Every structure is written in structure tokens, then in C-alpha cells.
Amino acid sequence: MSGGGSRSGVIGALLVATLLAGCGGNGLSGILSRDDRDEQNLERFTAEQIFERGEFELESRDPEDAAFYFGEIERLYPYSEWAKRALIMQAYAYHQDRDYENSRAAAQRYIDFYPLEDDAAYAQYLLALSYYDQIEEVGRDQGLTFQALQSLRTVIERYPESEYARSSVLKFDLAFDHLAGKEMEIGRYYLKREHFGAAINRFRVVVEDFQTTTHTPEALHRLVESYLSLGLTDEAQTAGAILGFNYQSTEWYEDSYALLTGRGLTLEAAGDNWLAQIYRQMVRGEWL
């Protein structure tokens, strides 16, 4: 992130300013409490001084105060170079404070005002993180996960050469896996209560839409369980065949193998069903 130069240098300069202020100086270090952070006080200082104070607050692990100071630069010096630098720092400070809504708003303003600047990639990444870092446990609503995926995809596609693209790819994969985990949890819930049709629908989503996630082997095994419970042996055998071709080293293959062979069934594609189509695509490469 571009911005305020060497942080250690900034802190050193502020410490010197503190000493001078103690001798009757007018240093920014005199603004120590929230009561002193009024417009009249801040108007006595330059944009650079306020920026340095914001960085000092970040170093002091007070991101809320840091966000305030960076925001004041935008108010007092709206057309300056410092205002541009302060806006991205404000987005970062809000994120550090876990104030994700304000972080997202500041990041979006940066993207809107300075779309061609180098830090636009970081602003988009912060915007994505404002969703990603709020992804809840698998059992809860996944609306934020979808928003995180969309925003991470924007980083990847719009700024593929940036330093944030690789991290976005990794987080995208994790969020994608998270969504598959949600489907699996619901499917297991239905399977445990013997609502086999509803369970199959959930496991099918994982197999068809989340094939690259870590949940696919279990989803195929759960399909074997569900279809056997319904007496649909062709589908069960075909799910087992896909497991055998792609995931033979997993425990899910071993469990499906035991289930099917225990009933005198083989793990091979049978019949003409949606799993047979996936088998032809994955194993034989027949897409039409």
C-alpha cells in the first residue's frame, strides 16, 4: 500500500514533536483525547501533520482514531494529494477496527474517485475483505459469502497483475469451499432424517456446481447412501464409479465400496441418469 513513508520515521518525528509541545510548541501530539479532536484544533495543522497523526494512531493500535484523522484530511484538504492517500488509509483503518461497512464505503469512494491509481487494486481488495472477513460459520446465511466471491473475482479479473490477485484467488477458493460446505450440512441434515429426495438435491448441487471443492468425495458417497436407501441402484453404482475413478484413495470411496459390494453391486456406470452423464464427461471425456 502506498502512503505515508517510513512508519518508524513518522513515529520518531512525532516523539520529537511531543517534546517540543511540552515546551510550549504547537505540535499535533497535543491532540490526545477525543474531546480535543474538534474542527478548530485540527484546522491549525497541515494535511501532512494530520496524516502523520493518523499513522501514529495506527501504530498505537487505535484504528478508530486513525480513521477519524484520515477522514479529517478529506474534509479539510479535499483536493490535495494527501486527501487521496488518506482515503485509502482510512479504508484500511476502518478494516483494522472491524468496521467493515465504513471500510467498504471508503474503499468504494477511492475506486470511484481514483480508478486509475495504483492503490485502486488495494481498495478493491479491501472491499472484498470487508465481506470475506465476515463470513460466518457454515450453518448460517451465506449472503456475505456470495458477495465476497463477487468482489474477489473483481480483484482477480480487473487487477490480475497486482500483488493482491494471488491472495484473492486463494480466498476465492476458500469461500467457494465454504458454500459447498453449506450445501453438505443441509444435505446431511435431510439424510439423517431420511428425507432422501431433499438430501439428494443438496448433494447433487455439490457434485455439479462445486466439483473442485474438498466436499465432492463425501457428496458422492452420500449420494450412494441416499440412492441405496431409495432402491435406486443404477444411480448408486454410478456415484460409486465416479468415486472410484477420481477419489479412490479417500475414505469415502472405501465406505461406498463396502456399501455397494455388500449388496452384491459393482462400482460402475449404470442406466441413463444425471450421474451417468457426469461419468461420461469426467471419465470418458464425452461432453455431447
N, C-alpha and C positions, 0 to 999 in steps of 0.2 A: 504494500500500500504506500503510495507516495504521500508526502505530508511533511511533517514538521522537523525533519533533520534528525540529528542525534539526540535521542531522549536523555542520555546521560549528560550531554552538554546543556540541554534545557534545564534539567534539574539543578545542575551546578550553577547556572545563571540565576535561577530562582532563589537558591540559597544565598547567593551574594546579595540579591535584591532584598531578601528578608533582613539581612544585617543592615543594609542601608536604610530600610524602612524603620528599623529600630532606632536609627539616629535622626529621625525626623524626615526621611525621604518619602517619596510618593509611590513606592513600589506596589506592584499588583498583589504582592503577598499580603498586603494589608486587608484584602478581601478574604476573610477567613470563615465567616459564618453566612448562613442563608439570609440572615437579617441585613447583611451588608451588600447583598447582591442586587442592589436596585439600579435603575437606569442611570441615575445621576452619578453614582460611583463609577460605573463601567464606561460612561462617556468620557471619562478623563484619560482613558487608556487607548492605545493604538490597537489595531486589529492583531498585529503580531503579538503584543503583550497578552491579549485575551486568549489567543490561540495557545500560547505557551502555558497559560494557566490551565487551559483545558487538558493539555498533555500532562501537566503536573498532577492533575486530579486523576487521570487515568493511571499514572504511575503509583499514585497513592491509593489505588483501588477504590475510587469513588466515582464510578462511571456516571451516576446520576448527575453529579455536579459537573462532570466533564461535558456531558451532553448539553447542559444549560449554557456553559461558556461558549461552546462551539455554535450553539444556536444564536447567541447574542451577537456573534460576528456577522451572521447572516442578516440580523436585524439592523445593526449599526453601520455595517460596511457592505451592503448588498451587492455591489458591482465590483468588488475588489477580488484580486486573486486569492486573498485569504478566505473570502467567503466560500469560494469553490472548494478549497482544501478543507475548510471547517465542516462543510456539509457532509462529506464522506466520513470524516472523523466523528461527526455527530451520529451518523447511522451506526458506526462501529461501537460508539459508547453506549447507545441505547441497547444494542445487542448484548454487550457485556453486562448490562443491567437487567437483561432478560425482559426488557420492554419491547417485545417483538413487534407490536403494532406500530409504535413510533419509529423503530428501526426500519421497518418496511417502508413507512411513509417517507423518511429521509432518503433512503436508498432510491426510491422511485423518483423523488424530486431530482436527485442527482442525474439519474438516467434521462429524465425529461429535459433538464437544462443543459447537460453536458454529455450528450450521447457519443461524441467522438473522442472524448478524453480517455487517457489510459486507465483511469480509475473507474470507468463505466463498467468494465468487466467485474471489478471487485464489488461495485454497487449491486450488480445483478446477482452476484454470488451471495452477498449479504441478504438480499431479498429472498433468495431461495432458502438460505439458512433460517430465516425468520419463520418459515413453515417447517422445515426439516427438524429443527431443534424442538419443535412442539409435538412431534409425532408421539402419540400416546401408546399405551400398551395395546397389544394385538386385539384385545377384546372390545375396544372402544371404537367409536365412529372414526372412519378413515378419511374424512374430507380433507384434513390437513395433509395427509399422505399424497392424495391426488394433486393438491396444489404444489406440494414440494416437488413432485415428479415433473410437473409442467414447468416450474421455474428452473429446476436443474437442467432440464432439456434445453431451455433457452440459453443458459450459460454454455452448454456443450455445442450447440449449433451456431450461436452468434459469436462466440469467442473461443473457437477451437484451439487457437494457438496460445491462449492465455495460461498462466500458471494455475488458474482455478478450474480449468477444464477437466484435468485428471481427477481431482478431488470430487468434482461434480459427477463424474462417471461412477466412481466408487459409491458415492452416496445415493445415486440413482438406483444402482443395483440393490443396495440395502433396502431402500424404500420400496422397490418393486417386490423384493422378497417379503417385505412386511405385509404388503397387500395379499400376497399368496397365503401368508400365514393366517390372515383374517378368514379367507375362504376355507382353509383347512380347519380352523377352530369351529366354524359353523357346521361344516360337514361332519366333523366328529360328534358334535352335539346331536345332530339328527341321527347319525348312525347308532349312537349309544341308546337312543330312544326308539330304534327300529323304524324310523321314518326313512326307509331306504331310497325312495324316489327323490326326496329332498336332498339327502346326503349325496346321491349320485350327481345331481345337478351342480353341487358345490365342487366336488372333486373333478368333475368334467371341466369346469372353468379353469382350474389349476393346470390340468393337462393340456388344454387347448390354448389358453392365454398366458400362462406363466411357465412355459416349458423350460426356461433357462434358470429357474429358481431351484433352491435346495429342497423344495417341498414336493417336487414332481414324483420321485420314487414312492413316497408314502401315499400320495394321491392315487397312484396306480394300484398299490396294494389295497387301499381302502375300496377301490372300485371292484377288485377281486372279491373282497369280503361282501360288499353290498350286492353284487350280481349273483353270487352264490346263494345268498340269503333269499333272493327272489327266484332262484332256479334258472337264471339266465346264464347257462354255461358257456355259450359262444362268446359272450362279452367278457366273462370272467377269464376264459382261456386266452383271449386276445390281449387283455390287460396284462396278464402274466407273461405273454410272449414279448410284449414291449419292454416289460421289466427285465426279462432275460437278455434282451438284446442290448439295452442301454445301461442297466444298473445291476448287473449280475453279482457284483461284489458287495451289494448292500444287504442289510438285514431284512429289508422289505421284500427283496427277491426271495430270500430263504423262507420267509413266512408264507409268501404266496405259493412257492413251490410245494411246501408242506401241505397247505390247504388243498391245492388242486390235485396233487398226486395222491393225497389221502382219500380222495373221492374217485380215483381212477381216471383223472383227467390229465391231459397233457398241456404244456405251455406253448400253444401255437395258435396262430390266427385262425379264427373260425367264423363262418357266417358273413353277412354283409351288414355291418353296423358302423357307427361313427368311429369306434376304436379300430376296426379293420381298415378304415380309410387312413387313420393316423399311422397304423402299422405299415401300410403300403408306402406312405410318404416317408416315414422315418427309416424303415429298414430296406425297402426296395427302391426308394427314390422315385416312386411313381406319383407324380403330382396331378395328373389329369385322369 
